[in-house]
Each structure stands twice: as C-alpha cells, then as structure tokens.
Amino acid sequence: MKTNFIIFFLIIGQLGLAQNPVLKEGDSNFLYVCDPAAEVFNGKVYVYCSHDQPDAINYESMKDYVVLESSDLKTWINHSVSLDPQLDKGFEYAQSNMNAPDAAYKDGWYYWYFPSDITHVGVAKSKTPVGPWKSAIKNEIATIFDPTVFVDDDGQAYIYGNDHWVDIGDEGSHIMGAKLKDNMVELDGPWVRLSQETVNEAVHVFKRNGIYYFSARVGPVTKYWMADSPLPQYADLKGELAPNSPESPNHTSVIAFNNEWYLFYHRGDVNHGNRYKRSVCFDKMTFRADGTVEPITYTLDADVEITAPVYPPRVKKEKVETNIGASEQPDGYLRYEGESYSEKSKGSMKASAENQKKFAPLKNGDWLQFSDLTFGKSPKPFTFRIRLSAKNAGGSIVLRINSESGTVIGSIPVTSTGGLEQYKTLSTELNRIRTSQTIYITYEGPDDNLVYLDWFEWNPETK
C-alpha cells in the first residue's frame, strides 16, 4: 500500500461540462490511468484505475492500481498507487498483467476485484474506499475476463465478465454472470450466459429505474443491452452506447451522482499518450423516455490539445553469446523462443512454413530439448514463465532435466486460451536449478489436443 498522495485541483471553466482528461500532463503528479471503474461511496466518487507506465510499449507493464477521489467531479484527490498485488504482502497468487479492475461495498467492507494472470480474479478488501488493502482470499476466486461486480438493492452481489480467453460456457465470447455469496469472494452457483451476441471485452453492469444495463465492447464500439433481471436469459441488445475510444480500445463504467448519470472511459490521443498510455475522461449520459441511451459524445476541455500518439522505440534484445537461441529481456529475464530447440522427439509436428518462426507445435508425448541453459548460481526458488496457446484445456507442460524421461522439475497445467491464435502466459516455480542445464519441455495431455509453444523465460540469479 502506498500511503503517499497529493491533492491536485482541476477546475472546469463552465458548470456542467466534463473536465477531460481528468489528469493532465502538466500536473506535477501526473499518471497515465485507464480502465476506470467509477463508484459512488458515501457521497463521493472513487475511480479505481489500471496504471499505464510512461515508457509502455505493450500492456505487460501494467503492474499496479491507482485510486482517484472527488466530491464534486471538479476537484480531485489522486491517491496514486494504492494497490500493487505483485509487491504487496498477501497477494502471492497474483501474477502477470494487472488490467481492468472493479470495486464494490458490502457489510462494512470495500472489495477490490482485479485480474490475475489475465483471466483469474483476485480480491483485496479494506475498511475504507482508498485502503490500506489486504488480500481477501488465498487464491483466485474465478476465471473470467475483465471482472466487474454489482451489488443489487436487496444486497445480493453478482460478478460479471466475458469468456474472451477461456470458454466457461458455450464456445465463443459472451457476457457472463454469476451470483456471489455473502462473503463476496465465492461464487454462489454457475456462470450464466447473458448475451446471444459475441462480445470482445470490457463488460460493465448498472441499474436505473429497475432496469439492468449490460455493456461491453463489440468490435470498435461499446454496445449495451437491457433486461429486467440481473441474470437474464438473454438481455436485449439495444445498440451503441459509446463510439470507439480515440487511439485505444475502450473500457467504460457508469455512475449516478448528484442526480446526473456519467460514463467514464479512457482515451489515448491526449497527454502525448497512445493505446498503451491512456487517460481517464467522463461525460454525461442522457436517457430517453423508454430508458434507452443517447449515444455518448466525447468531449475535451477547450484548452486540451489532441496529441499525436507517441510510441517509444522498442528495447533492442541483445543476443546472449553463451546461450544460442536466447535473448535478454529489458527486465533481466532470459527468453527462449519455442522454435529454438536443439532436438525434438521424432513424432513432433513441424510448424507450417508461414509460422515456423513463431511457435513450436506440441501434441501428447512430444518433447523439445533446450541445451546448455544458464540458471545462475543460487539455489533459491525462481519463477519460470511459458507462453503458449492451446486448442482445448487439458494436460500439462512437464519440465524435465537431462533427458526426455529425466527428473520432473516442474509441471504447468494447460488451460484453453480461447484458440490457437490467442496466447497466454503461464508460470510455475522451480527450485534448486543451477548452472548450465539441458531442459526438456514435454506436453502430456489428450491425444486430440494441440499446443503452440511461443516462448519461455526466467530470471537467472547471478549471486
């Protein structure tokens, strides 16, 4: 928990106009924040945001979360980084990208839901909306993409998202919902498919005048559905809620505050940003007499300039001379491409001519040998990461040492990544692996499954 925060003031020139972007590049404590999950607690607005790094070249640098607070939507308190699941104690299960979060309140506790390893859901809790936060669980509570939580008027809580990466129902990507138990950290029943239509990501739910609204990004735009229950079969698609977010796929949330409704979103064409360096904005919503929504028109303050996106040059990966096929990552990790094996099993498939430099295909029993890998001098445990795609869930990536039938040093269960074109980073912990070793990576699983190995990496301990 980072306790340092700075109050900054942003005044709009005309009453009723949104101040966009909320954080401006000229502020001394400026941050790129995105994926805004806006909530109203105790008469104030709190926005729980993902955090883009100023040198980001992809989404993998998103590691922590920021809270913004306002009592009038004009003056804001920036609480800066308030939750860092990869560094804060108690969140040892949390891994990989820290993308779109959400927050909810029930029975004296504030709950913060965040992605762990893209598709799993971690939970923090606090007695205040801004922390300090502690883990509410010992392991992830569910598998869903872009988790969002809604507490209904009767106190029943629901969790929503979409199965963009891992099918948890029918094949494809749809809006999914489930009940939560009173403890807010366990599912109370199965996932229910709520949309007939396919969606991409960024599911959000709110309620107005007894009507439940479900929104999600569909292609470049955000669309919305309406229903008379929180878990309908199916919700009624009404149309576009908001256009494509400039220079970035959109992620939205909705609140009612001081008798007005607002849509929060992000955009990448201000503050010299881009799709990896985004800024939070908000605009008023207008509802028609039948409850449908007038599509949102994005606004900027009069003195805010739309800036051309700035992408920093990618860090050049230098070859490590002692490890043929390895490349040194900016964070010190050594990465091997799957196709850089030194030997393979006789039955192993060959990648197509088009993709032979992109992945190594594996079926049940196939192994790849990687010779003379340098694992450093320390016997301390370390994280071994592997990126792959899988047609279906099932089986494991098994790591062996010295031969294809040698001692097993690690095993990583394979889950469906949503198709062979979609990749996911998995990890395990290895222990007492030192100096130069020959490693065998094997897939052991159903005969009809296929796995594409993109790369694997670790950070060698040099002391």
DRENTOR-455565 format. One line per field, with one value per residue (C-alpha): chain; x, y, z; residue number from 1; residue in three letters. Coordinates in nm, 3 decimals, padded with zeros to 5 digits, m for minus. Last residue first. Example, Ala and Ser with C-alpha at 12.3 -4.5 7.8 and 13.67 -1.06 7.14 Angstrom:
BEGIN
chaine: c(A; A)
x: c(01.367; 01.230)
y: c(m00.106; m00.450)
z: c(00.714; 00.780)
num: c(2; 1)
residu: c(SER; ALA)
END
This chain:
BEGIN
chaine: c(A; A; A; A; A; A; A; A; A; A; A; A; A; A; A; A; A; A; A; A; A; A; A; A; A; A; A; A; A; A; A; A; A; A; A; A; A; A; A; A; A; A; A; A; A; A; A; A; A; A; A; A; A; A; A; A; A; A; A; A; A; A; A; A; A; A; A; A; A; A; A; A; A; A; A; A; A; A; A; A; A; A; A; A; A; A; A; A; A; A; A; A; A; A; A; A; A; A; A; A; A; A; A; A; A; A; A; A; A; A; A; A; A; A; A; A; A; A; A; A; A; A; A; A; A; A; A; A; A; A; A; A; A; A; A; A; A; A; A; A; A; A; A; A; A; A; A; A; A; A; A; A; A; A; A; A; A; A; A; A; A; A; A; A; A; A; A; A; A; A; A; A; A; A; A; A; A; A; A; A; A; A; A; A; A; A; A; A; A; A; A; A; A; A; A; A; A; A; A; A; A; A; A; A; A; A; A; A; A; A; A; A; A; A; A; A; A; A; A; A; A; A; A; A; A; A; A; A; A; A; A; A; A; A; A; A; A; A; A; A; A; A; A; A; A; A; A; A; A; A; A; A; A; A; A; A; A; A; A; A; A; A; A; A; A; A; A; A; A; A; A; A; A; A; A; A; A; A; A; A; A; A; A; A; A; A; A; A; A; A; A; A; A; A; A; A; A; A; A; A; A; A; A; A; A; A; A; A; A; A; A; A; A; A; A; A; A; A; A; A; A; A; A; A; A; A; A; A; A; A; A; A; A; A; A; A; A; A; A; A; A; A; A; A; A; A; A; A; A; A; A; A; A; A; A; A; A; A; A; A; A; A; A; A; A; A; A; A; A; A; A; A; A; A; A; A; A; A; A; A; A; A; A; A; A; A; A; A; A; A; A; A; A; A; A; A; A; A; A; A; A; A; A; A; A; A; A; A; A; A; A; A; A; A; A; A; A; A; A; A; A; A; A; A; A; A; A; A; A; A; A; A; A; A; A; A; A; A; A; A; A; A; A; A; A; A; A; A; A; A; A; A; A; A; A; A; A; A; A; A; A; A; A)
x: c(02.488; 02.378; 02.017; 01.881; 01.549; 01.326; 01.178; 00.968; 00.849; 00.567; 00.476; 00.168; m00.046; m00.270; m00.527; m00.661; m00.433; m00.532; m00.238; 00.135; 00.329; 00.702; 00.973; 01.314; 01.588; 01.964; 02.142; 02.416; 02.449; 02.164; 01.817; 01.750; 01.379; 01.145; 00.820; 00.550; 00.414; 00.159; 00.147; m00.149; m00.175; m00.468; m00.442; m00.461; m00.798; m00.956; m00.652; m00.770; m00.593; m00.270; m00.148; 00.220; 00.461; 00.810; 01.139; 01.047; 01.354; 01.452; 01.243; 01.310; 01.664; 01.887; 01.608; 01.235; 00.965; 00.608; 00.354; 00.027; m00.291; m00.624; m00.791; m00.853; m00.690; m00.399; m00.179; 00.152; 00.373; 00.598; 00.721; 00.967; 00.961; 01.252; 01.328; 01.673; 01.958; 02.171; 02.444; 02.273; 02.028; 02.218; 02.057; 02.304; 02.064; 01.694; 01.522; 01.162; 00.916; 00.604; 00.410; 00.067; 00.089; 00.324; 00.361; 00.667; 00.590; 00.658; 00.946; 00.777; 00.456; 00.422; 00.618; 00.387; 00.523; 00.659; 00.493; 00.684; 00.686; 01.061; 01.100; 01.283; 01.644; 01.824; 01.509; 01.492; 01.129; 00.989; 01.172; 01.397; 01.385; 01.637; 01.483; 01.677; 01.390; 01.484; 01.482; 01.800; 01.763; 01.821; 01.858; 02.220; 02.305; 02.667; 02.654; 02.350; 02.190; 02.080; 01.713; 01.669; 01.431; 01.135; 01.134; 00.888; 00.542; 00.397; 00.039; m00.034; m00.184; m00.539; m00.494; m00.679; m00.763; m01.132; m01.172; m01.243; m01.572; m01.688; m02.041; m02.227; m02.505; m02.848; m02.947; m03.265; m03.489; m03.816; m03.826; m03.474; m03.165; m02.880; m02.532; m02.279; m01.912; m01.601; m01.228; m00.937; m00.603; m00.418; m00.059; m00.060; m00.304; m00.120; m00.028; 00.104; m00.131; m00.425; m00.496; m00.505; m00.859; m01.027; m01.386; m01.628; m01.996; m02.197; m02.555; m02.690; m02.896; m02.593; m02.402; m02.529; m02.242; m02.135; m01.820; m01.623; m01.333; m01.247; m00.992; m00.737; m00.632; m00.961; m01.217; m01.453; m01.801; m02.025; m02.355; m02.434; m02.736; m03.024; m02.929; m03.194; m03.055; m03.089; m03.159; m03.139; m02.910; m02.959; m03.330; m03.549; m03.309; m03.126; m02.822; m02.541; m02.278; m01.926; m01.759; m01.451; m01.555; m01.815; m01.707; m01.939; m02.244; m02.516; m02.800; m03.046; m03.380; m03.548; m03.528; m03.154; m02.915; m02.552; m02.335; m01.997; m01.824; m01.496; m01.426; m01.488; m01.856; m02.047; m02.424; m02.676; m02.585; m02.638; m02.460; m02.489; m02.195; m02.288; m02.396; m02.296; m01.944; m01.711; m01.534; m01.818; m01.873; m02.249; m02.206; m02.164; m02.412; m02.295; m02.271; m02.133; m02.133; m02.019; m01.701; m01.719; m01.796; m02.080; m01.990; m01.667; m01.468; m01.124; m00.984; m01.290; m01.504; m01.673; m01.726; m01.977; m01.991; m02.315; m02.396; m02.730; m02.783; m03.152; m03.073; m02.826; m02.449; m02.262; m01.915; m01.700; m01.432; m01.249; m01.202; m01.339; m01.195; m01.298; m01.196; m00.818; m00.621; m00.568; m00.854; m00.946; m00.597; m00.523; m00.582; m00.500; m00.719; m00.888; m01.258; m01.212; m01.243; m01.038; m01.052; m00.847; m00.971; m00.804; m00.987; m00.828; m00.826; m00.530; m00.272; m00.454; m00.733; m00.864; m01.156; m01.138; m01.378; m01.484; m01.602; m01.867; m02.140; m02.095; m01.908; m01.785; m01.477; m01.367; m01.040; m00.920; m00.568; m00.288; m00.075; 00.109; 00.060; m00.131; m00.112; 00.140; m00.113; m00.067; 00.213; 00.208; 00.457; 00.271; m00.069; 00.024; m00.273; m00.290; m00.064; m00.153; m00.418; m00.501; m00.757; m00.981; m01.159; m01.418; m01.623; m01.781; m01.671; m01.378; m01.143; m00.890; m00.744; m00.447; m00.358; m00.047; 00.156; 00.065; 00.396; 00.251; 00.011; 00.258; 00.527; 00.500; 00.755; 00.518; 00.368; m00.004; m00.194; m00.532; m00.790; m01.036; m01.239; m01.399; m01.686; m01.811; m02.149; m02.056; m01.938; m02.008; m01.814; m01.619; m01.417; m01.180; m00.985; m00.708; m00.450; m00.141; m00.003; 00.058; 00.192; 00.331; 00.029; 00.122; 00.021; m00.338; m00.539; m00.918; m00.891; m01.130; m01.318; m01.682; m01.909; m02.190; m02.057; m01.820; m01.448; m01.371; m01.133; m00.861; m00.704; m00.441; m00.415; m00.107; m00.089; 00.171; 00.045; 00.145; 00.000)
y: c(m01.438; m01.443; m01.549; m01.620; m01.454; m01.693; m01.730; m01.946; m01.879; m01.937; m02.302; m02.398; m02.669; m02.921; m03.151; m03.471; m03.708; m03.559; m03.443; m03.459; m03.182; m03.203; m02.942; m03.100; m02.898; m02.925; m02.750; m02.492; m02.360; m02.405; m02.550; m02.571; m02.485; m02.405; m02.213; m02.226; m01.992; m01.948; m01.671; m01.690; m01.686; m01.648; m01.774; m02.138; m02.081; m01.939; m01.991; m02.328; m02.430; m02.627; m02.727; m02.638; m02.903; m02.857; m03.031; m03.378; m03.600; m03.745; m03.926; m03.678; m03.640; m03.415; m03.230; m03.249; m02.983; m03.102; m02.883; m03.024; m03.195; m03.043; m02.730; m02.705; m02.555; m02.429; m02.123; m02.078; m01.850; m02.002; m01.847; m01.992; m01.816; m01.870; m02.077; m02.010; m02.249; m01.954; m01.975; m01.889; m02.091; m02.093; m02.315; m02.552; m02.743; m02.700; m03.027; m03.030; m03.304; m03.454; m03.705; m03.554; m03.292; m02.996; m02.718; m02.486; m02.120; m01.806; m01.889; m02.192; m01.994; m01.950; m02.264; m02.459; m02.575; m02.926; m03.184; m03.388; m03.761; m03.799; m03.602; m03.272; m03.152; m02.815; m02.612; m02.252; m02.290; m02.219; m01.889; m01.868; m01.574; m01.475; m01.232; m00.925; m00.676; m00.547; m00.903; m01.086; m01.318; m01.692; m01.902; m01.993; m01.935; m01.842; m01.544; m01.384; m01.194; m00.841; m00.754; m00.400; m00.206; m00.090; 00.273; 00.486; 00.528; 00.879; 00.918; 01.254; 01.495; 01.623; 01.952; 02.043; 02.412; 02.376; 02.081; 01.761; 01.598; 01.253; 01.220; 00.932; 00.751; 00.852; 00.573; 00.366; 00.402; 00.440; 00.815; 00.862; 00.863; 01.115; 01.038; 01.299; 01.263; 01.118; 01.100; 00.880; 00.898; 00.626; 00.523; 00.185; 00.289; 00.617; 00.916; 01.263; 01.390; 01.325; 01.073; 00.763; 00.768; 00.639; 00.593; 00.707; 00.746; 00.978; 00.998; 01.302; 01.336; 01.427; 01.119; 00.818; 00.602; 00.422; 00.234; 00.210; 00.036; 00.139; 00.006; 00.286; 00.566; 00.752; 00.541; 00.381; 00.516; 00.492; 00.324; 00.167; m00.054; m00.202; m00.568; m00.737; m00.948; m01.328; m01.528; m01.267; m01.270; m00.927; m00.907; m00.676; m00.657; m00.403; m00.445; m00.208; m00.156; m00.010; 00.039; m00.095; m00.461; m00.520; m00.360; m00.444; m00.304; m00.453; m00.238; m00.361; m00.181; m00.104; 00.271; 00.251; m00.040; m00.085; m00.355; m00.343; m00.583; m00.458; m00.735; m00.864; m00.953; m01.222; m01.183; m01.403; m01.225; m01.331; m01.667; m01.787; m01.892; m02.149; m02.100; m01.896; m01.796; m01.715; m01.395; m01.158; m01.320; m01.303; m01.548; m01.414; m01.480; m01.536; m01.350; m01.399; m01.164; m01.370; m01.490; m01.815; m02.177; m02.209; m02.196; m02.118; m02.063; m01.920; m01.605; m01.396; m01.556; m01.232; m01.051; m01.039; m01.087; m01.051; m00.932; m00.968; m00.677; m00.625; m00.312; m00.504; m00.521; m00.525; m00.664; m00.636; m00.880; m00.807; m01.170; m01.456; m01.745; m01.744; m01.688; m01.662; m01.791; m01.714; m01.463; m01.118; m00.980; m00.663; m00.305; 00.015; 00.140; 00.402; 00.314; 00.246; m00.074; m00.258; m00.565; m00.719; m00.979; m01.173; m01.292; m01.517; m01.441; m01.207; m01.368; m01.213; m00.974; m00.737; m00.716; m00.455; m00.507; m00.239; m00.378; m00.265; m00.506; m00.469; m00.235; m00.290; m00.230; m00.307; m00.379; m00.364; m00.498; m00.602; m00.810; m01.109; m01.281; m01.264; m01.577; m01.412; m01.143; m01.143; m00.890; m00.610; m00.649; m00.823; m00.711; m00.341; m00.149; 00.222; 00.373; 00.743; 00.867; 01.146; 01.372; 01.550; 01.883; 01.913; 01.593; 01.727; 01.507; 01.357; 01.059; 00.888; 00.547; 00.389; 00.026; m00.186; m00.392; m00.282; m00.332; m00.621; m00.392; m00.303; m00.044; 00.135; 00.407; 00.630; 00.325; 00.263; 00.219; 00.048; 00.260; 00.257; 00.577; 00.694; 00.942; 01.077; 01.071; 00.788; 00.562; 00.626; 00.400; 00.451; 00.163; 00.341; 00.114; 00.377; 00.583; 00.760; 00.950; 01.320; 01.419; 01.758; 01.822; 01.936; 01.606; 01.642; 01.410; 01.418; 01.442; 01.597; 01.815; 01.740; 02.037; 02.115; 02.446; 02.615; 02.663; 02.336; 02.347; 02.088; 02.081; 01.844; 01.670; 01.453; 01.101; 00.899; 00.598; 00.332; 00.000)
z: c(m00.693; m01.059; m01.011; m01.359; m01.445; m01.634; m01.981; m02.214; m02.569; m02.822; m02.759; m02.962; m02.803; m02.975; m02.818; m02.975; m02.786; m02.451; m02.237; m02.171; m02.342; m02.287; m02.237; m02.189; m02.019; m02.053; m01.770; m01.709; m01.352; m01.103; m01.060; m00.686; m00.712; m00.999; m00.950; m01.214; m01.477; m01.753; m02.016; m02.252; m02.630; m02.870; m03.229; m03.122; m02.961; m02.649; m02.427; m02.305; m01.986; m01.962; m01.615; m01.554; m01.422; m01.281; m01.208; m01.335; m01.327; m01.663; m01.924; m02.207; m02.074; m01.859; m01.670; m01.714; m01.743; m01.795; m01.978; m01.857; m01.969; m02.052; m02.182; m02.553; m02.864; m02.659; m02.697; m02.525; m02.321; m02.054; m01.734; m01.480; m01.146; m00.906; m00.599; m00.444; m00.524; m00.649; m00.912; m01.238; m01.449; m01.779; m02.044; m02.207; m02.431; m02.500; m02.594; m02.717; m02.632; m02.788; m02.578; m02.642; m02.915; m02.946; m03.204; m03.186; m03.244; m03.449; m03.683; m03.840; m03.885; m04.261; m04.347; m04.122; m03.789; m03.782; m03.564; m03.311; m03.372; m03.366; m03.046; m03.075; m03.061; m03.020; m02.963; m03.098; m03.219; m02.873; m02.846; m02.544; m02.305; m02.041; m01.796; m01.688; m01.702; m02.051; m02.189; m02.289; m02.584; m02.601; m02.915; m02.856; m02.493; m02.434; m02.673; m02.515; m02.801; m02.731; m02.742; m02.867; m02.647; m02.852; m02.952; m02.758; m02.914; m02.913; m03.031; m03.196; m02.949; m02.920; m02.738; m02.421; m02.376; m02.457; m02.223; m02.409; m02.504; m02.617; m02.750; m02.589; m02.772; m02.636; m02.402; m02.388; m02.086; m02.275; m02.207; m02.347; m02.128; m02.149; m02.020; m01.910; m01.995; m01.831; m01.901; m01.790; m01.974; m02.165; m02.224; m02.401; m02.674; m02.711; m02.498; m02.564; m02.291; m02.524; m02.802; m02.580; m02.447; m02.134; m02.020; m01.751; m01.841; m01.618; m01.492; m01.310; m00.992; m00.779; m00.898; m01.094; m01.218; m01.537; m01.639; m01.963; m02.134; m02.489; m02.735; m02.770; m03.007; m02.969; m02.781; m03.030; m03.005; m02.699; m02.608; m02.944; m02.983; m02.785; m02.737; m02.523; m02.237; m02.272; m02.049; m01.780; m01.475; m01.312; m01.405; m01.613; m01.906; m02.124; m02.352; m02.444; m02.712; m02.686; m03.025; m03.208; m03.226; m02.958; m02.631; m02.350; m02.172; m01.954; m01.823; m01.563; m01.543; m01.210; m01.261; m01.337; m01.276; m01.374; m01.534; m01.714; m01.956; m02.103; m02.360; m02.713; m02.734; m02.921; m02.929; m02.751; m02.432; m02.070; m02.045; m01.686; m01.468; m01.206; m00.844; m00.543; m00.647; m00.362; m00.255; m00.168; 00.176; 00.110; m00.178; m00.529; m00.808; m01.163; m01.494; m01.844; m02.142; m02.439; m02.612; m02.804; m02.723; m02.477; m02.111; m01.931; m02.251; m02.170; m02.327; m02.418; m02.151; m02.054; m01.727; m01.446; m01.070; m00.875; m00.524; m00.345; m00.106; m00.192; m00.395; m00.611; m00.562; m00.896; m00.958; m01.272; m01.384; m01.713; m01.824; m01.615; m01.414; m01.051; m00.688; m00.722; m00.423; m00.057; m00.030; 00.098; 00.036; 00.225; 00.127; 00.315; 00.164; m00.053; m00.014; 00.360; 00.567; 00.307; 00.086; m00.193; m00.442; m00.722; m01.033; m01.296; m01.669; m01.730; m01.499; m01.203; m01.289; m01.020; m00.779; m00.500; m00.211; 00.036; 00.368; 00.615; 00.510; 00.133; m00.098; m00.455; m00.668; m01.024; m01.203; m01.568; m01.622; m01.389; m01.625; m01.480; m01.148; m00.821; m00.602; m00.368; m00.280; 00.097; 00.105; m00.151; m00.437; m00.722; m00.595; m00.601; m00.463; m00.383; m00.647; m00.653; m00.411; m00.656; m00.497; m00.743; m00.758; m01.033; m01.017; m00.694; m00.402; m00.588; m00.549; m00.777; m00.693; m00.875; m00.948; m01.007; m01.256; m01.611; m01.798; m01.999; m02.186; m02.461; m02.541; m02.206; m02.128; m01.927; m01.749; m01.765; m01.437; m01.408; m01.238; m00.949; m00.966; m00.643; m00.647; m00.315; m00.139; 00.097; m00.186; m00.555; m00.790; m01.115; m01.261; m01.500; m01.737; m01.765; m01.579; m01.713; m01.416; m01.349; m01.007; m01.112; m01.330; m01.682; m01.841; m01.733; m01.515; m01.553; m01.932; m01.971; m01.731; m01.802; m01.867; m01.623; m01.495; m01.740; m01.698; m01.531; m01.236; m01.182; m00.839; m00.712; m00.381; m00.347; m00.214; m00.030; 00.154; m00.100; 00.000)
num: c(463; 462; 461; 460; 459; 458; 457; 456; 455; 454; 453; 452; 451; 450; 449; 448; 447; 446; 445; 444; 443; 442; 441; 440; 439; 438; 437; 436; 435; 434; 433; 432; 431; 430; 429; 428; 427; 426; 425; 424; 423; 422; 421; 420; 419; 418; 417; 416; 415; 414; 413; 412; 411; 410; 409; 408; 407; 406; 405; 404; 403; 402; 401; 400; 399; 398; 397; 396; 395; 394; 393; 392; 391; 390; 389; 388; 387; 386; 385; 384; 383; 382; 381; 380; 379; 378; 377; 376; 375; 374; 373; 372; 371; 370; 369; 368; 367; 366; 365; 364; 363; 362; 361; 360; 359; 358; 357; 356; 355; 354; 353; 352; 351; 350; 349; 348; 347; 346; 345; 344; 343; 342; 341; 340; 339; 338; 337; 336; 335; 334; 333; 332; 331; 330; 329; 328; 327; 326; 325; 324; 323; 322; 321; 320; 319; 318; 317; 316; 315; 314; 313; 312; 311; 310; 309; 308; 307; 306; 305; 304; 303; 302; 301; 300; 299; 298; 297; 296; 295; 294; 293; 292; 291; 290; 289; 288; 287; 286; 285; 284; 283; 282; 281; 280; 279; 278; 277; 276; 275; 274; 273; 272; 271; 270; 269; 268; 267; 266; 265; 264; 263; 262; 261; 260; 259; 258; 257; 256; 255; 254; 253; 252; 251; 250; 249; 248; 247; 246; 245; 244; 243; 242; 241; 240; 239; 238; 237; 236; 235; 234; 233; 232; 231; 230; 229; 228; 227; 226; 225; 224; 223; 222; 221; 220; 219; 218; 217; 216; 215; 214; 213; 212; 211; 210; 209; 208; 207; 206; 205; 204; 203; 202; 201; 200; 199; 198; 197; 196; 195; 194; 193; 192; 191; 190; 189; 188; 187; 186; 185; 184; 183; 182; 181; 180; 179; 178; 177; 176; 175; 174; 173; 172; 171; 170; 169; 168; 167; 166; 165; 164; 163; 162; 161; 160; 159; 158; 157; 156; 155; 154; 153; 152; 151; 150; 149; 148; 147; 146; 145; 144; 143; 142; 141; 140; 139; 138; 137; 136; 135; 134; 133; 132; 131; 130; 129; 128; 127; 126; 125; 124; 123; 122; 121; 120; 119; 118; 117; 116; 115; 114; 113; 112; 111; 110; 109; 108; 107; 106; 105; 104; 103; 102; 101; 100; 99; 98; 97; 96; 95; 94; 93; 92; 91; 90; 89; 88; 87; 86; 85; 84; 83; 82; 81; 80; 79; 78; 77; 76; 75; 74; 73; 72; 71; 70; 69; 68; 67; 66; 65; 64; 63; 62; 61; 60; 59; 58; 57; 56; 55; 54; 53; 52; 51; 50; 49; 48; 47; 46; 45; 44; 43; 42; 41; 40; 39; 38; 37; 36; 35; 34; 33; 32; 31; 30; 29; 28; 27; 26; 25; 24; 23; 22; 21; 20; 19; 18; 17; 16; 15; 14; 13; 12; 11; 10; 9; 8; 7; 6; 5; 4; 3; 2; 1)
residu: c(LYS; THR; GLU; PRO; ASN; TRP; GLU; PHE; TRP; ASP; LEU; TYR; VAL; LEU; ASN; ASP; ASP; PRO; GLY; GLU; TYR; THR; ILE; TYR; ILE; THR; GLN; SER; THR; ARG; ILE; ARG; ASN; LEU; GLU; THR; SER; LEU; THR; LYS; TYR; GLN; GLU; LEU; GLY; GLY; THR; SER; THR; VAL; PRO; ILE; SER; GLY; ILE; VAL; THR; GLY; SER; GLU; SER; ASN; ILE; ARG; LEU; VAL; ILE; SER; GLY; GLY; ALA; ASN; LYS; ALA; SER; LEU; ARG; ILE; ARG; PHE; THR; PHE; PRO; LYS; PRO; SER; LYS; GLY; PHE; THR; LEU; ASP; SER; PHE; GLN; LEU; TRP; ASP; GLY; ASN; LYS; LEU; PRO; ALA; PHE; LYS; LYS; GLN; ASN; GLU; ALA; SER; ALA; LYS; MET; SER; GLY; LYS; SER; LYS; GLU; SER; TYR; SER; GLU; GLY; GLU; TYR; ARG; LEU; TYR; GLY; ASP; PRO; GLN; GLU; SER; ALA; GLY; ILE; ASN; THR; GLU; VAL; LYS; GLU; LYS; LYS; VAL; ARG; PRO; PRO; TYR; VAL; PRO; ALA; THR; ILE; GLU; VAL; ASP; ALA; ASP; LEU; THR; TYR; THR; ILE; PRO; GLU; VAL; THR; GLY; ASP; ALA; ARG; PHE; THR; MET; LYS; ASP; PHE; CYS; VAL; SER; ARG; LYS; TYR; ARG; ASN; GLY; HIS; ASN; VAL; ASP; GLY; ARG; HIS; TYR; PHE; LEU; TYR; TRP; GLU; ASN; ASN; PHE; ALA; ILE; VAL; SER; THR; HIS; ASN; PRO; SER; GLU; PRO; SER; ASN; PRO; ALA; LEU; GLU; GLY; LYS; LEU; ASP; ALA; TYR; GLN; PRO; LEU; PRO; SER; ASP; ALA; MET; TRP; TYR; LYS; THR; VAL; PRO; GLY; VAL; ARG; ALA; SER; PHE; TYR; TYR; ILE; GLY; ASN; ARG; LYS; PHE; VAL; HIS; VAL; ALA; GLU; ASN; VAL; THR; GLU; GLN; SER; LEU; ARG; VAL; TRP; PRO; GLY; ASP; LEU; GLU; VAL; MET; ASN; ASP; LYS; LEU; LYS; ALA; GLY; MET; ILE; HIS; SER; GLY; GLU; ASP; GLY; ILE; ASP; VAL; TRP; HIS; ASP; ASN; GLY; TYR; ILE; TYR; ALA; GLN; GLY; ASP; ASP; ASP; VAL; PHE; VAL; THR; PRO; ASP; PHE; ILE; THR; ALA; ILE; GLU; ASN; LYS; ILE; ALA; SER; LYS; TRP; PRO; GLY; VAL; PRO; THR; LYS; SER; LYS; ALA; VAL; GLY; VAL; HIS; THR; ILE; ASP; SER; PRO; PHE; TYR; TRP; TYR; TYR; TRP; GLY; ASP; LYS; TYR; ALA; ALA; ASP; PRO; ALA; ASN; MET; ASN; SER; GLN; ALA; TYR; GLU; PHE; GLY; LYS; ASP; LEU; GLN; PRO; ASP; LEU; SER; VAL; SER; HIS; ASN; ILE; TRP; THR; LYS; LEU; ASP; SER; SER; GLU; LEU; VAL; VAL; TYR; ASP; LYS; MET; SER; GLU; TYR; ASN; ILE; ALA; ASP; PRO; GLN; ASP; HIS; SER; CYS; TYR; VAL; TYR; VAL; LYS; GLY; ASN; PHE; VAL; GLU; ALA; ALA; PRO; ASP; CYS; VAL; TYR; LEU; PHE; ASN; SER; ASP; GLY; GLU; LYS; LEU; VAL; PRO; ASN; GLN; ALA; LEU; GLY; LEU; GLN; GLY; ILE; ILE; LEU; PHE; PHE; ILE; ILE; PHE; ASN; THR; LYS; MET)
END
